[in-house]
Amino acid sequence: METFHIDCIISNPFSPKKSISVKKLMVDTGAEYSWIPREKLEKVSIKVRKMCRL
């Protein structure tokens, strides 16, 4: 497994004009789920489906 960082844009699939840039998002090639900060998702009106506290 490997991890690396990318810059990306997250868009709401139901309202594509709502989007936000995310710098240095960590990508884990062995992960099953995406880990995106809640405040980023809320800015584009995407509901959090599951939350994990570390």
C-alpha positions in Angstrom: 0.0 0.0 0.0 1.1 3.5 -0.7 0.0 7.0 0.2 0.6 10.3 -1.7 -1.0 13.7 -1.9 -2.8 15.5 -4.7 -4.7 18.7 -5.3 -8.3 18.1 -6.4 -11.7 19.7 -6.8 -14.7 18.2 -5.0 -18.1 18.9 -6.6 -21.7 18.1 -5.5 -23.0 15.6 -8.0 -26.5 17.0 -7.7 -25.4 20.6 -8.1 -22.1 20.6 -10.1 -21.7 24.4 -9.8 -21.0 23.9 -6.1 -17.4 22.9 -5.9 -14.3 23.5 -3.8 -10.6 23.1 -4.3 -8.8 20.8 -1.8 -5.0 21.1 -1.6 -2.8 18.2 -0.6 -5.6 15.6 -0.2 -4.1 12.3 1.0 -4.7 9.3 -1.2 -4.2 5.9 0.3 -4.1 3.2 -2.5 -5.3 0.5 0.0 -8.3 2.5 1.5 -11.9 1.6 0.9 -13.3 5.0 1.7 -12.5 8.6 1.1 -11.5 10.8 4.0 -12.4 14.4 3.3 -12.8 17.1 6.1 -16.4 17.7 7.1 -16.2 21.5 6.6 -15.1 21.0 3.0 -18.1 18.7 2.3 -20.5 21.1 4.0 -19.3 24.0 1.8 -20.6 22.2 -1.3 -23.8 20.8 0.5 -22.6 17.2 0.6 -24.0 15.2 3.5 -21.6 13.2 5.7 -22.6 9.5 5.6 -20.2 8.2 8.2 -18.0 9.8 10.7 -15.0 8.4 12.4 -13.2 10.1 15.3 -9.6 9.2 16.0 
